[in-house]
Amino acid sequence: MRPDLNKLAVIVSPDEKIDIVIRQMASESKKVFNAGLAVVLDSNNRVLGVVTDGDVRRAYENGINWNDPI
């Protein structure tokens, strides 16, 4: 992973629980440029996807299971 990627968004692995990712996004919101964005990387540092705080709000409305992987 490029070191500067950590400055742009929260970096998470695909097996992290949704609850943990949301808490990480909140706790790192002042440290990253895009506070409402998490980038999901695999073990080879390839981007699998992105999650926004808006995605989480919509999922919450639909009864998200906070223990599911992101």
Secondary structure, DSSP 4 states (H G I P E B T S, - for coil): --TTHHHHSEEE-TTSBHHHHHHHHHHTTTTSSSTTEEEEE-TT--EEEEEEHHHHHHHHHTT--TTSB-
